[in-house]
Amino acid sequence: MPAIACTAKASYKKQLGTLELTDTHLQWTQDGKKVPSVKIPLQDAASLFCSKEGAPQVRLKLGLVNDDAGHNFTFSSEPQTVALTERETFKSELTNVISRNRSGASAAPPPPSVVTPKAPVTASTSLSPSKPSTPVTVPASRASVSRATSVASDGRAPIIPGADAASDFRLRKKVLMSNPELLALHKNLVMTGQITESEFWEGREHLLLAQAAAEAQKRGRPGQLVDPRPQTVEGGEVKIVITPQLVHDIFEEYPVVAKAYSENVPSKLSEAEFWKRYFQSKLFNAHRASIRSSATQHVVKDDPIFDKYLEKDDDGLEPKRPREEVADLYISLGATLEDHAETGNEKDITMRAGRQRGVLPLIRKFNDHSERLLNSTLGENPSLKRRRVEGDGQDNFSQIELEDLRDPESSIGIFLEMQDRQRYFEGQLMRGVAAEQVPAQPVDISVAHVDFRRELEGWDARFNQLRLERKAADAALLSMTQNVTARLDTKTKKNGLPAALFRQLTTCQTAANEFLRQFWGAMCPPPVDTPFAPSLAQRSAKAAKMASYLAGTREKVDALVRVAQVEGADGTSVEVAMKPVLEAVERALAFYRAKNPSKATQHKVA
């Protein structure tokens, strides 16, 4: 019997009991029971969380490998100081256990034996969303026993080659939580042990790769110009919520504000007072992303600190900050050179700045912001002088050419292998020469003109006598109307089946489709040769197992028909709904019997 390191009174899911820590397990036993309801191997411990000091309840949460949710225990000893002391004892012991697990120094303990008196509560993970905990990489020699059947059931985990087990499980969990139908299928097939975890995800690797790509995608800089909007709260007060991200954006967008902050905080102003005076100053109104009205300038009071950082409006014909010439014509708005003389492109003399001096500062502010966005995405471009010296060898047309507008290169096709090819082409050539040697009949223009006029005589009378039959048009219109009516009836008509029976039909059909996918994947595997590809013996065993599952589909459908009749529904509608599935199952089993005549009698649809 394992030695008990520490014990304490604790509740689990609002049930009172005793929490014990042995040298191999952390177990919890409900009061009045002799068998532990929760038994967690210590090798699965990955993270530890505790309630804050002074909280009304003394709690401890143990996170497991591949299970962020873990288990929560509430220490219930009285007074609370005793509960805190017991919690600290467990915390100290479990911290040492987790450290050993992370270092990989401990040996593998024996497999756990979990006995559940009522609802099964084990150390295995659930698929409910939870807060992420510290990821822990488990060494291969100490793979989690509680996840043996789902993560590494056939020795080919993780699903994505090269990924660690924890990351791979997290991706699978997120994909399942974002797809309720796939989650239901996973519960019906994997959790019941009909197929393994690897078999379920075989052919669905693209979902995991897409999820991994979405998580690894780096979020770019937002394109919105930094412009904090004041909010009016109760009492008529104006409030601006300042966050660390907003402060970072303001400093990056307006370096003069960062300079004022470094020179005045905390020597002259506190941080709160700095931002309060900044949002009430003329400097803030000068940075607003709107045309500044004269009324605003008169309302805002003078500020001796921020007014000295004011700059004169950049409303001259030439901007104050000289711009480098944009060498990339694809993003140069001023590229109006005469580079297409054949089409009549001339230099645009109408694009002249300064017609409205009041809008120039705002336009240049937008231009500066756009330039920073481009530089953050494309990187800082080399100077114009450096580009001229290095010379990239590209002409102007290659800089503005769009790849999407190119015509795709046509394929030369597949060469046709012919016997006696020369004789074939010689025959074609001789027929062409013979056709050219046949003298063409001369055409008399005057005779042809007379014939043409004779054919056009009385055309108006014949045109008035033309009558089109309406039968074809009426038949086409009637057919389209009936088609639309049938589609509308299909959408609006209820299936007439109880909701519970309809869910059973959906589950049966989804499971059968998954068994079919697994069957055909084993019988006709894709031509992909990878180190993780199953062998011929593994595929044969998998096909036999799926065929055995498919053989029971007819029996399941008959049971659903009987259920429909008992509940007063039409059993024929169930048979009609499941007929395509049964036909697909019968075709798969016929294919399997043809490939394996010795097992033909074992897999027949009843």
Secondary structure, 3 states (H helix, E strand, C coil): CCCEEEEEEEEECCEEEEEEEECCEEEEEECCCCCCCEEEEHHHEEEEEECCCCCCCEEEEEEECCEEEEEEEEECCCCHHHHHHHHHHHHHHHHHHHHHHHHCCCCCCCCCCCCCCCCCCCCCCCCCCCCCCCCCCCCHHHCCHHHCCCCCCCCCCCCCCCCCHHHHHHHHHHHHHHCHHHHHHHHHHCCCCCCCHHHHHCCCHHHHHHHHHHHHCCCCCCCCCCCCCCEECHHHCEECCCCHHHHHHHHHHCHHHHHHHHHHCCCCCCHHHHHHHHCCCHHHHHCCCCCCCHHHHHHCCCCCCCHHHCCCCCCCCCCCCCCCCCCCCCCCCCCCCCCCHHHCCCCCCCCCCCCCHHHHHHHHHHHHHHHHHHHHHHCCCCCHHHHHHHCCCCCHHHHHCCHHHCCCCCCCCCCCCCCCHHHHHHHHHHHHHHHHHCCCCCCCHHHHHHHHHHHHCCHHHHHHCCCCCCHHHHHHHHHHHHHHHHHHHHHHCCCCCCHHHHHHHHHHHHHHHHHHHHHHHHHCCCCCCCCCCCCHHHHHHHHHHHHHHHHCHHHHHHHHHHHHHHCCCCHHHHHHHHHHHHHHHHHHHHHHHHHCHHHCCCCCCC
